[in-house]
Amino acid sequence: MKLLLLATAANALRAPTSMSVAVFGATGLTGRECTHQLLERGVPVRALCRDPAKLLTPLGSTGKEDLVENDQLYKYKGSVTSAADVEKVFEGGDVEGVIISLGGKTKDVGPTMLTDGTATVIAAMKKYDVKRVAVVTSIGAGDSKDQVRCCVCERTTVEVPQHLGHRLA
């Protein structure tokens, strides 16, 4: 009996096992793959989407594009540039990490969605004390070349080894 009580007490002291990961850009190709892999591992996902009906299974991993339906998937309709919409994702208090995989052509998403959206997510992470983030971005490539001065880039210095510098020119 004492052993059972000790085991129960030890389990009560552990962190909750239902911590979730927030995915921003979940309807894009990379975001769909991240969402799929998290759900396959049993990790709850909170996804903010402009159009939740576009959150499909990734063709590369599943061989088809079907609407994702899963008890561990929480879809939020909104814009990544709206602080109120982004904060809805964090309000449950269970978000342990964030994946930012925003993308799109400037003509489709506007000239500042990538940088403004990233800044909005990072501000919400700070507000809700979420410290883990993975960012997959094409900011600075193609027609988003003028967006390169984003909230992350301004605070990060990347030194390119001299022997690789010629490859970046």
C-alpha positions, -999 to 999 in steps of 0.1 A, spaced: 0 0 0 28 24 9 46 17 -24 14 25 -43 10 58 -24 46 68 -32 42 60 -68 10 81 -69 27 110 -52 56 108 -76 33 109 -106 14 139 -91 47 159 -90 56 153 -126 49 179 -152 16 174 -171 19 149 -199 -6 167 -221 17 196 -231 11 208 -266 30 223 -295 16 254 -313 21 254 -351 18 286 -370 17 280 -408 1 246 -403 -17 247 -436 15 251 -456 36 222 -468 61 223 -439 35 231 -413 14 201 -425 43 178 -422 52 191 -387 15 188 -376 13 152 -390 45 140 -373 35 156 -339 1 139 -340 16 106 -350 37 108 -318 7 116 -297 16 152 -291 -14 176 -289 -12 203 -316 -27 238 -314 -28 252 -350 -38 288 -360 -51 288 -395 -66 315 -418 -87 286 -431 -88 255 -410 -104 236 -439 -70 238 -456 -52 218 -429 -46 186 -448 -25 156 -444 9 159 -461 11 142 -495 47 132 -490 40 112 -458 5 100 -463 2 97 -500 -30 117 -500 -43 151 -489 -72 146 -466 -87 170 -440 -69 164 -407 -92 152 -380 -77 141 -347 -88 144 -310 -54 159 -302 -56 187 -329 -71 220 -318 -77 243 -348 -81 281 -343 -93 303 -371 -74 336 -373 -45 357 -385 -9 353 -374 -6 391 -375 -34 396 -349 -22 395 -313 -56 385 -301 -58 356 -325 -23 343 -317 -29 346 -280 -60 323 -282 -36 295 -291 -16 300 -258 -45 307 -234 -50 271 -224 -16 273 -207 -4 239 -220 18 251 -249 54 239 -243 69 247 -277 62 265 -310 68 258 -346 67 289 -369 66 278 -406 51 309 -422 54 313 -459 37 324 -490 43 347 -519 42 384 -511 14 390 -536 -7 364 -517 1 373 -481 12 409 -482 46 426 -479 50 421 -441 30 391 -430 61 369 -425 79 394 -403 48 408 -385 35 373 -379 68 361 -365 70 391 -342 34 386 -330 41 349 -322 73 357 -303 55 385 -283 29 359 -273 56 334 -264 71 360 -241 38 368 -225 30 332 -218 66 322 -209 70 297 -237 107 293 -244 110 266 -271 107 276 -308 117 262 -341 115 285 -371 115 274 -407 114 303 -430 122 316 -464 122 352 -453 147 370 -474 143 347 -504 125 355 -536 101 383 -534 104 386 -496 140 398 -499 130 432 -484 115 415 -453 149 402 -440 150 427 -411 126 407 -389 124 405 -352 146 374 -350 172 386 -376 178 419 -359 189 402 -327 209 374 -341 244 376 -355 255 349 -378 292 346 -386 299 328 -419 333 310 -419 356 326 -444 359 293 -464 321 293 -470 317 330 -477 322 326 -514 292 302 -516 269 329 -502 278 356 -527 
